[in-house]
Amino acid sequence: MPVNAVLIGMTLHRSKQGSRGKTMLSPEMKQLIVSHTAGMVGTVDDAGKPAVSPKATFFIVDDATIAYGDIRSPGTRRNIAKRPAVEVNFIDVVYRKAVRVTGTVTFIAKSDADVTLLEKFSAEWPNLVSVVSGFVKIKIHAAKMIFAGLRSRCNGRRTPCGKPGQIECALVRPQTRSRPCKRLRTPKTQRLRLRGIQL
């Protein structure tokens, strides 16, 4: 699939791979994960239904591994014990982009965790070391950057305009010129209320 192909209003960018085909997290992916550590973990329950649970203690182990500290997740623990395949989404709602990670998990009790894992978790979540029961380590098989359909090419960049009084441009498809940003007109009565004028 082309790098900039648009699929159902979303643009997918594949992750980089190492010389041996190993999935690698790109610098952009790492930055988003570090800035938005609440990952939405998708598993499958005993009835075959999808289950999504937010985990807010994620950290990066290496270029092909992420993990989170497990505090109280009986449902997720039960699901991954039988079906270790998971998908995790890290979402930046402001810039309408996300990192989608697919992989296989391994639960490691805190007493069995190696020094590297403990040090990396402690560096990110020093106040939670005493309360975690263990770590859920995810070996990444695939990782993608996802950009929402409504994007802007303002100033030559595919980012939201981010300017007061403006909205995002129309859906931008590859090799298609975008329309200029439109002014977001606010009704006069609303503008007066925002200025503290009672009507």
N, C-alpha and C positions, 0 to 999 in steps of 0.2 A: 504494500500500500504506500503511495507517495507520502512524503513527510508532511505536506501541508494539505492532505485530503480532508475535506469536510464531511463528517458523517453524522447525520441527524442533528445538525446544528452545532456540532462540536468538532474541534480540530485536534487530532491526536499527533503527538510527537514521540517517536520511539526513543528509548534510552540508548545511551552509548553501550558498546560491548567491548570487553577486553580482547586481547589477542587470542585467547582460548574460547571465545564465545561467551564469556562470563558476563552476566548482566551487571551493568554499572549504574549507580546513581549519578546523574550529571550534577554539576555545581548548582544549577538552577533548582533541581529537585531537592538537593540537600538544604538549600536556603529556605525553601518553602516548608519543608518538614521541621526544620529548627524553629522557624517563626510561627508555625501552626502545629503544635505537638499533639493536638487532640485528633487522633486518627479514628475514622469510622471503620470498625472491624466487621467484616461480613463473614458469617459462618453458616452452616446448615444444621438444623436440629434433627432429632430422631424421626420426625414426621416428614422430613424432606423439605421443610419450609425454610426460606432464608431468614437469618437473624442478624441484625445489625446492632452493634453496641459501641458507644464511644469510649475510647481509652485515652486518657489525657497525660500519660507519663511516657510517651515514646521518646526514644533516643536512637541515634545512628551508631551502629557498632562498627561497620566498615562499608565499603562501596557496594557490597552485595548483601548486607544484612542490617535489619533494623530490629528493635525489640521494645517492649514496654514492661514496666513493673506491674505485677499483678497484685492488687490489693483485695478486692472482693468481686470476683467474676465467676460465680458458680456455673451459670448458664454457658458462657463462652468456654470455660474450662472443660465442661462436659462435652460440648460439641467438638472441640479441637482434639480431645482425647480419642474420639472415634473417627473423625474426619479432619485431618490436619491441614487440608488445603484451605487457604483464606484469601480474601482480598481486602485491602485497606485503602481508604481514600483520605487524603489530606487536602483540605479545601481553603483557599483564600477567597472569601466572598467579596472582598472589595475589588480585586482585580479580575474576578471571574475566571480563576484558573485553579487547577488541582493536580495532585500527583496520585496516580493509581498504581498500587503495588500488588502484585500477585505472587504468592509464595507458599511455602510449607513451614508449619510451625513446630517448635519443640519447647515443651515446658521444662524449665530448669528451676528446681527448688533453690532458695537463697543459700542454703547450706552447701549446695553442690556447685554453685556458680563460681566460675574462675575469676581471678583477680582483675582481668581486663574488663569483664562484664560489670563487676561491682564498681570499679573505678569510673567507668563511663556513666553508669547510672548515678553515682554519687556526685559527679561533676555537674549533672543537669538537675538532679532532684535530691539535694543533700538532706532536706528535712523529711524525706519519705523513706529513707533507707531502713529505718526501724519498723515500719509498718507493712512493707511489702512481704508477701509470702514466697515470692519467686519471680521469675522472669519468663515472658513468652518471647522466644527468639524466632524471627521470621527470616528464612533463607529466601531471597528474592529470585523468582524465575523470570518475571517480566515487570517492567516499570515504564510508565508513560506519563508525559505531561499532557494535560487536557486543558484546552482553552474554550470557554463558552462561546456560543455563536455570536452574541452581540458584542462586537469588539470595535475598536476605532483605530484608524491609521493616522490620527492626528500627529502632526510633527514627525511623520514617517515612522511612528512606532505603533505596534499592535497592542495598545493599552487603553484603558478607559480614559476619556478626556481629562477627568479630574479637575475641571475648571468650574468655578461657581457659575450657576446659571446655564450650564450646558448639559446635554445628555449625550449618550454614546451614539456613534454613527450606526447606520444600518448594517446588517450582516455582511461581512466582508468575505468573499470567496477568493481563492487563489487567482492571481492575474486579473483581478477585477478592481476597478477604481472605486473607492468609497465616496459616498456623498459627504459634503461638508457637515460639520456639527451644527445642530439646530439650537437656537436659543430656547431655553425652557421658560416659557412665559408664565408668570404667577399672577393670578387674578388680583386686581387692585385692592379689594377688601382684605385679601389674605396678606398682601404686602403691608397694609396699614396695621393689621393686627400684630405682625412680626415686629413692627417698629414701636409697639406698645400703645398705639392709638386706639382708644375704645370707640366702638361704633354704636 
